[in-house]
C-alpha cells in the first residue's frame, strides 16, 4: 500500500521523508497552528494523499479555498523548487474527484436530514434549550413515536408542539409535565433556527451515508467538500451538524477492525466550536464516538489553532500530529506551546518548545504512527505542497462540477411527502366538520372535480342540452341555411334567365 507523503524532515541530518501510513489512518489525527501558518494547505495535502490511495474524505471549506482540490494547480518557480527539495516523485498539477455540498444548497448539493434522524439531544443543542425545555422536546419525540407520526421537517415538529399544548393535561399525566412556557420557548428557538437557514437542512431526500464514501472507477477516493464559509458564522448549527454526521457514521457502519486503509477520513475544521459550551454528557458522547469509530474504519482529524482546543481525553486518541507554528505572545499562547511540546514523542536533537515559535509558513512539527502503531519521534518537517489549486474556484468551475455530479439528480430537488403536519391538519379538519357533511376532498380530488365541471360546461356550451342548442348546433344550422339560400338563389337565377 502506497504511503502518504507529508513532507521532508529538515531537523535530522539525513533529510528523510515523513510519511503517514494508510493502515494507521484510522487512528485519528490533529492539525493545529496559528492563523496563516499553513494549516489549510496541510489539510489539502492530506486529503489529496488519502484520495490517491483510494480513501474517501469529507471535510468542511471554512474559508472557501478548499474547493481548489477539484482543479489542477498552477506551477510556480517557488512551488517547483519546493517539490524538488522535498523529492516528490512524479509531481504534476492535477485535481481530485470532488463532490460539493452545502446546507443551504447554493454552493453545492443540499445536505438534508430529518428531524427524527437528528434526534432530541442534538436538536436541543442547536436550539440552545435548557434542561426543562430539552425534557419537553424528549416528550414530543416520544409522543410522535407512540402515535406513528413522522417528524421530517420543522413544520412537523411545530405541529407536534401544538398538539402537546392542546393535550397538555393528558400528556403531562402520561409522559411528564409539559408547560406552555416551555413549548413557547422551543417555538421561538425554531423561529431563530429558520432565520439562520435551518429550514433547508431538515427535510427529504435525506443524505445517504454511502454518498460520502464513494470511489471513482480508477480507485480514487472522492472528496466531499462542505461549503461552510456562512455556516461557520452559526457555530451551533455547524458543530452540531458535523457531530450528527459523525454519530450517524458511528451508529450505521459495521465493525471492521483494522484495515489496510480507512473506509473514510472525516476532517473537522474549527474543532474548538465542537467543544465550546458542550455539556459534560455531550463531551462524553464525543469521546465515545472518537474512541470506537476507529474500529469501524473511520479516521477523524481535528483542525484548530491550539492543541488544547481539543479536550485531553480526546487529544490522547489522536495518533497522527501535525503542529504548525504557535506564537507565544500571551499566557494562553505560552500554555499552548507547553501543551503541544509535551504531547510529542521527544526527539533528542530537537528543542520542541523553542522550534514551535520559529516555524515558518509551510513548516510543521510532525509525528505519525509507524510500524506496530508506535509514534515516531517528532520531526521538524517541510510540508509537501498539494497538486491542486491552492485557492478558491470560480463560479463557472463550481457550476461545471455540480452539473457533472453523479448525485445531483437525487438531492437537488426537495421532496415533501405526507408526515405529521399533514396528518394532524387533516384530523383537525375532520374534527370540525359537522356530522353528515361531505368529507373534505384532497387537492387531487378537488382538481379532478374542477376539471370535470369545466369539461361539462364546455361540452354543453358547444353541443347544447336537451332544452337548448349549443354553439356547434347553431353554427351548423346557420351554415345550412346559408347554403340553402345560395342554392335557391342560384336556381331562381337560372329560371329567370
C-alpha positions in Angstrom: 0.0 0.0 0.0 1.4 3.4 -1.0 2.2 5.7 1.9 1.0 9.3 2.1 3.9 11.8 1.8 3.6 14.5 4.4 6.9 16.2 3.8 10.7 16.1 4.4 12.4 16.2 7.7 14.8 19.2 8.0 15.8 18.7 11.6 17.6 15.4 11.1 20.9 15.1 9.1 19.7 12.6 6.6 16.7 14.7 5.5 14.4 11.6 5.3 10.9 11.9 4.0 8.0 11.8 6.5 5.0 9.6 5.7 1.6 8.8 7.1 0.8 5.1 6.8 -2.7 4.4 5.5 -3.1 1.4 7.7 -2.9 3.7 10.7 -5.0 6.5 9.1 -8.0 5.4 11.2 -6.1 6.2 14.4 -7.2 9.8 14.1 -5.1 13.0 13.9 -4.7 16.7 14.7 -3.6 19.6 12.6 -3.0 22.7 14.7 -1.3 26.1 14.4 -1.8 29.8 14.3 -3.6 31.6 11.6 -1.5 31.9 8.4 0.9 29.2 9.2 -0.3 26.7 6.5 -2.9 24.5 8.2 -5.3 24.6 5.3 -2.6 23.6 2.8 -1.6 20.7 5.0 -5.2 19.6 5.2 -5.4 19.7 1.4 -2.2 17.7 1.1 -3.5 15.0 3.5 -6.9 14.9 1.7 -5.2 14.6 -1.7 -3.0 11.8 -0.3 -5.9 9.8 1.1 -7.8 10.2 -2.1 -4.9 8.9 -4.2 -4.7 5.7 -2.1 -8.5 5.2 -2.5 -9.8 6.6 0.7 -12.9 8.9 0.6 -12.7 12.1 2.5 -15.3 14.5 4.0 -14.2 18.0 5.0 -15.5 21.5 5.5 -14.5 24.5 3.5 -14.5 27.3 6.1 -12.6 29.9 4.1 -13.8 29.0 0.6 -10.4 27.8 -0.7 -10.5 24.1 0.0 -12.7 23.6 -3.2 -9.5 24.2 -5.1 -8.9 20.5 -4.6 -11.1 19.9 -7.6 -8.9 21.7 -10.2 -5.2 21.4 -11.1 -2.7 23.8 -9.6 -0.5 26.3 -11.4 3.2 25.6 -11.0 5.4 28.5 -10.0 9.2 28.6 -9.6 8.9 28.6 -5.8 6.5 25.7 -5.9 8.7 23.6 -8.2 11.7 24.3 -6.1 9.9 23.1 -3.0 8.8 19.9 -4.8 12.4 19.2 -5.9 13.7 20.0 -2.4 11.3 17.5 -0.8 11.8 14.9 -3.5 8.2 14.4 -4.5 8.2 11.7 -7.2 6.0 12.2 -10.3 4.6 15.6 -9.1 2.2 17.0 -11.8 -0.6 19.5 -11.3 -4.0 17.7 -11.1 -7.3 17.9 -9.4 -9.0 15.3 -7.3 -12.5 13.8 -7.7 -14.8 16.1 -5.6 -18.4 16.4 -4.6 -19.6 19.8 -3.5 -22.2 20.0 -0.6 -23.9 22.9 1.1 -26.6 23.0 3.8 -28.1 26.0 2.0 -28.0 24.4 -1.4 -26.3 27.3 -3.0 -22.6 26.3 -3.4 -23.2 22.6 -3.6 -25.8 19.8 -3.4 -28.2 20.4 -0.5 -27.5 18.4 2.6 -30.6 17.4 4.5 -31.6 15.2 7.4 -35.0 14.6 9.0 -35.9 15.9 12.5 -36.3 12.2 13.6 -32.8 11.3 12.4 -31.3 14.3 14.2 -32.9 13.3 17.5 -33.9 15.4 20.5 -30.4 15.6 22.1 -28.6 17.2 19.2 -31.6 19.3 18.2 -31.7 20.7 21.8 -28.1 21.7 21.4 -28.8 23.5 18.1 -31.8 25.3 19.7 -29.8 26.1 22.8 -32.5 24.8 25.1 -32.2 24.5 28.9 -32.8 21.2 30.7 -36.5 21.8 31.2 -37.1 22.7 27.5 -35.0 19.7 26.4 -37.2 17.4 28.5 -40.3 18.7 26.8 -38.6 18.1 23.4 -37.9 14.5 24.5 -41.6 14.1 25.3 -42.6 15.4 21.9 -40.4 12.9 20.2 -41.8 10.1 22.3 -45.3 11.2 21.5 -44.6 11.1 17.8 -43.2 7.6 18.1 -46.2 6.3 20.1 -48.7 7.8 17.6 -46.9 6.8 14.5 -46.3 10.4 13.3 -43.3 11.1 11.0 -41.1 14.0 12.0 -39.4 15.0 8.8 -39.2 18.8 8.7 -39.7 21.8 11.1 -43.4 22.0 10.2 -43.9 18.5 11.6 -42.1 19.5 14.8 -44.3 22.6 15.2 -47.4 20.5 14.6 -46.4 18.1 17.4 -45.6 21.0 19.7 -49.1 22.5 19.1 -50.6 19.1 19.8 -48.7 18.9 23.1 -50.2 22.2 24.1 -53.7 21.2 23.1 -53.5 17.9 25.0 -51.1 19.0 27.7 -53.1 17.7 30.6 -53.3 14.2 29.3 -49.7 14.3 28.0 -48.4 15.6 31.3 -50.1 12.8 33.1 -48.7 10.1 30.8 -45.3 11.4 29.9 -44.3 14.3 32.2 -45.0 17.9 32.7 -45.5 20.0 29.5 -45.9 23.7 30.1 -47.0 26.3 27.6 -44.0 28.4 28.5 -41.5 25.7 27.6 -43.3 25.0 24.3 -43.3 28.7 23.6 -39.6 28.9 24.2 -39.0 25.9 21.8 -41.2 27.6 19.1 -39.1 30.8 19.4 -35.9 28.8 19.1 -37.3 27.1 16.0 -38.0 30.5 14.5 -34.4 31.6 15.1 -33.2 28.4 13.5 -35.3 29.1 10.5 -33.9 32.6 10.2 -30.4 31.1 10.3 -31.2 28.8 7.3 -32.2 25.7 9.3 -35.4 25.2 7.3 -33.4 23.9 4.3 -31.5 21.5 6.4 -34.5 19.5 7.7 -36.4 17.6 5.1 -36.1 15.0 2.3 -34.3 13.5 0.5 -32.1 12.9 3.4 -28.3 12.5 2.9 -27.3 8.8 2.4 -24.0 8.0 4.0 -22.8 5.8 1.1 -22.7 9.0 -1.0 -19.9 10.3 1.4 -17.9 7.1 0.8 -17.6 7.0 -3.0 -14.7 6.0 -5.0 -14.1 6.5 -8.7 -13.7 3.8 -11.4 -10.0 4.1 -11.2 -9.9 3.6 -7.5 -9.5 7.1 -6.1 -11.4 8.3 -3.1 -14.0 11.0 -3.7 -13.5 14.1 -1.5 -16.8 15.6 -0.2 -16.4 19.3 0.5 -19.0 21.1 2.6 -19.3 24.9 1.9 -19.0 26.3 5.4 -18.0 30.0 5.0 -21.5 31.1 6.0 -22.3 28.1 8.1 -19.4 28.6 10.5 -20.9 32.0 11.4 -23.6 29.9 13.1 -21.3 27.8 15.3 -24.0 25.7 17.0 -25.5 24.7 13.7 -22.1 24.0 12.2 -20.7 21.9 15.0 -23.9 20.0 15.7 -24.3 19.1 12.0 -20.8 17.6 11.9 -21.4 15.9 15.2 -24.6 14.4 13.9 -22.9 13.2 10.7 -20.1 11.6 12.8 -22.7 10.0 15.1 -24.6 8.6 12.0 -21.4 7.0 10.8 -20.8 5.6 14.2 -24.3 4.1 14.6 -24.6 2.9 11.0 -21.3 1.4 9.9 -20.4 -2.2 11.0 -17.3 -3.1 12.9 -14.4 -4.0 10.6 -11.3 -3.7 12.8 -8.0 -2.6 11.4 -7.9 -2.4 7.6 -5.2 -1.7 5.1 -6.6 1.8 4.8 -9.6 3.7 6.3 -13.1 3.4 4.8 -13.5 7.2 5.3 -11.5 10.1 6.7 -13.5 12.8 8.4 -11.8 16.2 8.8 -13.3 18.5 11.5 -12.1 22.1 10.9 -12.5 24.8 13.6 -12.7 21.9 16.1 -13.0 24.2 19.1 -16.6 25.0 18.1 -17.5 21.4 18.8 -16.4 21.6 22.4 -17.3 25.2 23.3 -20.2 25.2 25.9 -20.7 21.5 25.4 -22.3 19.9 28.5 -20.4 17.0 30.1 -22.8 14.4 28.8 -22.2 15.6 25.2 -18.4 15.7 25.6 -18.6 12.1 26.9 -20.6 11.1 23.9 -18.0 12.7 21.5 -15.2 10.9 23.3 -17.0 7.6 23.0 -17.6 8.1 19.3 -14.0 9.1 18.6 -12.7 6.2 20.6 -14.8 3.5 19.0 -15.3 4.7 15.4 -11.7 3.7 14.7 -12.9 0.1 14.7 -15.5 1.0 12.0 -12.8 2.1 9.6 -13.2 5.9 10.0 -10.4 8.3 10.8 -11.2 11.6 12.4 -8.8 14.5 12.0 -9.4 17.7 14.1 -8.1 21.1 12.9 -7.8 24.1 15.2 -5.5 26.9 16.2 -4.4 25.4 19.6 -3.9 21.8 20.5 -5.7 22.3 23.8 -8.8 23.3 22.0 -9.4 19.6 22.0 -10.1 18.1 25.4 -7.3 16.0 26.9 -9.3 12.7 26.9 -9.8 13.1 23.1 -6.4 14.5 22.4 -4.9 11.3 23.7 -6.7 9.4 21.0 -5.1 11.3 18.1 -2.1 9.3 16.9 -1.0 11.4 13.9 0.0 15.0 14.7 0.9 18.0 12.5 1.7 21.1 14.6 2.3 24.4 12.8 3.8 27.5 14.4 2.4 28.9 17.7 3.2 32.5 18.6 3.8 32.8 22.4 2.6 36.3 22.8 0.2 35.8 25.7 0.0 33.5 28.7 -2.6 31.5 26.8 -0.2 31.1 23.9 2.6 30.0 26.2 0.4 27.4 27.8 -0.5 26.1 24.3 3.2 25.8 23.4 3.9 23.8 26.5 0.9 21.6 25.9 2.0 20.9 22.3 5.6 20.2 23.2 4.5 17.7 25.9 2.3 15.7 23.6 5.0 14.8 21.1 7.4 11.9 21.4 10.7 13.5 22.3 13.5 13.9 19.7 16.9 14.3 21.3 18.1 16.6 18.6 15.2 18.9 18.6 14.0 21.5 21.2 10.3 21.3 20.5 9.1 24.3 22.6 11.7 26.6 21.0 11.1 25.3 17.5 7.4 25.9 17.7 7.8 29.6 17.9 10.3 29.7 15.0 8.5 27.6 12.4 7.9 29.3 9.1 4.9 29.1 6.9 4.6 25.6 5.4 6.7 24.1 8.1 5.4 21.9 11.0 6.4 19.5 13.7 5.1 16.1 12.6 4.8 12.8 14.4 2.9 9.9 12.8 2.3 6.3 13.7 4.8 3.9 12.2 5.3 0.1 12.4 3.2 -1.5 15.2 1.4 1.8 15.7 4.4 3.3 17.5 4.6 7.1 17.2 7.8 8.3 15.6 9.9 11.0 17.3 8.8 14.4 16.3 10.4 15.9 13.2 10.8 19.5 12.0 9.2 19.0 8.6 8.9 20.9 5.4 5.3 20.1 4.3 4.8 18.8 0.7 2.6 21.0 -1.5 -0.7 19.6 -2.9 -1.1 19.1 -6.7 -4.3 21.1 -6.8 -5.0 24.8 -6.9 -4.3 26.4 -3.5 -7.1 28.9 -3.7 -10.8 29.3 -4.5 -12.6 28.1 -7.7 -14.7 30.3 -9.9 -18.5 30.2 -10.1 -18.3 28.7 -13.6 -16.0 25.9 -12.3 -18.3 25.2 -9.4 -21.3 25.1 -11.8 -19.4 22.7 -14.0 -18.6 20.4 -11.1 -22.2 20.3 -10.0 -23.5 19.6 -13.5 -21.2 16.6 -13.8 -22.0 15.3 -10.3 -23.5 11.7 -10.1 -25.7 12.7 -7.1 -27.3 15.9 -8.3 -30.5 14.3 -9.6 -31.0 12.7 -6.2 -30.5 15.7 -3.9 -31.1 18.9 -5.8 -34.9 18.8 -5.7 -36.7 18.7 -2.3 -39.5 16.2 -1.6 -42.4 16.9 0.8 -44.3 13.7 1.5 -47.1 13.3 3.9 -46.0 13.4 7.5 -47.0 14.7 11.0 -48.1 18.2 9.9 -50.4 17.0 7.1 -51.9 14.2 9.1 -52.6 16.4 12.1 -54.1 19.1 9.9 -56.4 16.6 8.3 -57.5 15.2 11.6 -58.2 18.7 12.9 -60.3 19.5 9.8 -62.2 16.2 10.1 -63.0 17.0 13.8 -64.5 20.4 12.9 -66.6 19.1 10.0 -70.4 18.8 11.0 -71.9 15.3 11.2 -73.3 14.2 7.9 -71.4 16.8 5.9 -69.3 15.5 3.0 -65.7 14.9 3.9 -63.1 17.3 2.7 -61.7 16.4 -0.6 -58.0 16.2 -1.3 -56.3 18.6 -3.6 -56.2 15.9 -6.3 -60.0 15.2 -5.9 -60.8 18.9 -6.0 -58.7 19.4 -9.1 -60.4 16.4 -10.8 -63.8 17.7 -9.8 -63.0 21.2 -11.0 -61.7 19.7 -14.3 -64.8 17.6 -14.6 -67.1 20.6 -14.0 -65.2 22.7 -16.5 -65.4 19.9 -19.1 -69.2 19.5 -18.7 -69.7 23.3 -19.0 -67.6 23.4 -22.2 -69.5 20.4 -23.6 -72.9 22.0 -23.0 -71.7 25.3 -24.5 -70.5 23.6 -27.7 -73.2 20.9 -28.2 -76.1 22.1 -26.1 -78.5 20.2 -23.8 -81.9 18.8 -24.2 -83.5 22.2 -23.6 -81.2 24.5 -25.6 -78.8 24.2 -28.5 -75.1 24.7 -28.4 -72.7 26.8 -30.4 -71.9 23.9 -32.8 -75.5 23.2 -33.5 -76.4 26.8 -34.0 -73.4 27.2 -36.3 -74.4 24.1 -38.3 -78.0 25.3 -38.7 -76.7 28.8 -39.8 -74.4 27.2 -42.3 -77.2 25.0 -43.6 -79.5 28.0 -44.0 -76.8 29.9 -45.9 -76.1 27.0 -48.3 -79.8 26.5 -48.9 -80.3 30.2 -49.6 -77.4 30.2 -52.1 -78.8 27.1 -53.9 -82.3 28.7 -54.1 -80.9 31.9 -55.3 -78.9 30.0 -58.0 -81.9 28.1 -59.2 -84.1 31.1 -59.3 -81.5 33.0 -61.3 -81.3 30.1 -63.9 -85.0 30.0 -64.3 -85.3 33.7 -64.7 -82.6 33.7 -67.4 
